[in-house]
């Protein structure tokens, strides 16, 4: 029997791809997908469970759906994803409003779970093998039509001391290149102009298949397809090969924007976190990338309050940032996650970790301000993404801004600019930390 199904996807882009695959399965089974939860037979909440804050966001969404269920606007609630994988019994015990759960190894069971919850009776609990779950499958894109994600691998073998991902997503598994290229060709044919290549660690791609790094070869094949931009998330510093650097520098379609999470720079902290880099190696790598890839914009992730961090280590991190001038950084206070080795180490409390994060953000803000100022008077290729009626300006992104992560570029235009088209913008100012400019005709 066909039902009306609504999806809510939380967390990272990798999770979003799983949701897109579930949506395609549901539609292929004859069900109707609706944007709003009101009036749905089943609402599927696809959760993140990476941090406690993500779990809290997921619970808030589940409780909102529970209110709709109590008022008769929603019949059933299915919860999927990382939080159910991590806290399966807690979800069942503490959230009686939830009618069934699927773990990260069981996204393919979504249609069976829908039938089961609508039939009533026992609450379905699908928890398949996270190390062998299939990764392929049709998708219904939930991004704007001009960009899409291509997830090239699942899981992670890095086992950083603060991270729960390996226990939620399993061992690292690269997808075979043939299947990736087929999916990429379909995306290009659908009009996707910006392809975002994603995985927990894209630099390791292929090493589990034949022991060799295959990301460069994959990227060269992707560059043959009809994409305008190809963007890379995330590159682990110790797996960046000379061949990969050459490929990024040589291929014009690969945007010169690299997301390289380093987390910290102090050698003692890096070792305690089970990271395989030293500060000297990081400095050498960043200098090499800057020298060989002109115009490179770097993004990273940093954690403050990690075990072993004192005021000296915090200052070392701030100095490192000022020296390397990493243009973009997500700064997060350390969260001692249950089940991780780092949670059992001595560390500062959350309030102090947040204070330190704010100090690093201040340093980063100065770097961004300097970077923005250096661009004034120059022209940038911008992918237009819409028009803001209140500001009376168009907005979009250049190669230096990744969707949903970085800011926008705002620009004035004497004509309508269709979202999804590339235009040239002369950068003339800054507004609330974001660049502004004007359309350059011709």
Residue, then its C-alpha position, 0 to 999 in steps of 0.5 A: x500500500x502506498x503511503x505519504x513519507x516525509x524526510x528530515x536529514x540532519x548532520x553532514x553531507x555524507x548523511x544527506x546522501x544516505x537520505x537521498x538514497x532512502x528517498x529513491x527507494x521509497x519512491x521506487x516502491x510507490x510511496x509519495x515523498x512530501x516536503x512537509x511532515x504535516x499530513x505524512x503517514x511516516x516521518x523519517x528523521x535521519x540523525x547525526x550522532x557524532x557529538x552530543x550536541x548533534x544528538x540533542x538536535x536530533x532529539x529536538x526534531x524527534x520531539x517536534x514530530x512527536x507533537x505532530x503525532x499527538x495532534x494527529x498530523x503524523x501517524x508514525x515516526x522512524x528514526x535512522x542514522x548515526x544516533x540510532x546506531x550509537x544509542x539504539x537502546x536509549x532511543x527505544x527506551x527513552x523515546x516511546x514516540x519513536x515507532x522504529x529504528x534503522x542503524x547505519x548498516x540498514x538504510x536499504x531496509x527503509x521500505x520494509x520498516x515503513x510497511x512494518x510500522x504502518x502494520x503496527x505491532x512490534x517496533x522494527x529495529x533494523x541494525x545491519x552490519x556497518x562494515x558490509x552495508x552496500x553504498x550504491x543506489x539511486x538517489x533523489x537529490x535534495x541539493x539545489x540542481x546545480x551541485x551534488x555530492x559524490x560519496x566515494x567511500x564509507x567508514x574510517x580507519x583513522x581511529x582518532x582518539x576523540x572520534x566515534x565515527x569508526x564505531x558508527x560507520x565501520x571500516x573504510x570501504x572505497x567504492x569501485x571507480x566504475x560505479x562512481x563514474x557511472x553515478x557521476x555521469x548521471x549527475x552531469x547529465x542531470x545538469x549538476x555543475x559543481x561536484x563535491x567529492x566527499x568521504x570521511x577521508x577521500x585521500x585514502x581512496x582505493x588503498x583498501x582495494x589494491x593498496x594504492x592511492x587512487x584518488x588522483x586517477x579518479x579525479x582525472x576521470x571526473x574532470x573528463x565529465x561535464x562539470x564546471x567545478x569539482x570540490x574536495x572534502x576531506x583530505x587527511x594531511x598524511x595521505x596527500x601524495x605528490x601525484x595528488x598535488x600535481x593533479x589538483x594543480x594541473x586540472x582546472x576543474x578542480x577548485x583550488x580549495x582544500x579542506x584538510x582537518x588538522x585539529x591541532x598543531x602541538x606535537x604532544x596533543x597530536x600524538x595523544x589524539x592518535x593523529x599521524x602528523x607533527x607540527x613540522x610536517x603540517x607546516x611543510x605540507x601547507x607551504x608545499x601546497x601554497x607553492x604548487x597550487x596558486x590561489x589556494x584557499x585552505x579550510x581546516x577543523x580545529x578543536x580546543x580543550x583537547x587532553x593535554x592542552x594548556x595555555x601554552x599549547x593554545x597559544x601555539x595553536x594561535x601562532x600557528x594560525x597566524x603563520x599559516x594564514x589558513x583562510x577558513x576554519x571551523x573551531x570546536x570545543x572538545x566534546x568528551x564523547x562516550x566510548x572514546x579514549x580521549x573522554x577518559x583522558x584529563x581535559x578541561x571542562x566544556x566552559x573552558x574549552x568554549x572560552x578557548x574556542x572563542x579566542x581561536x575564532x578571534x584569531x581566525x576572524x582577523x585572518x578572514x578580514x585580511x583575506x577579504x581585504x586582499x581581494x577588493x578590486x579583483x574579479x571572481x567567477x561566482x556561481x549565482x544561487x539566488x536573489x535576496x529581496x530584502x537586501x535587493x542583491x544576488x548571492x552566490x559562491x566563488x571557488x573559495x566558498x563551499x556550500x553550507x560551510x562558508x559564507x556567500x558573495x553578494x552582488x548587485x546586478x542590472x539584470x536578472x541572474x538565473x540561479x545556477x549560472x556562472x557570472x563574473x563579479x568585481x569585489x568591492x566591499x565586505x558586509x558582515x564578514x562576507x564579500x560584496x561586489x557588482x556584476x561584470x557584464x561581457 
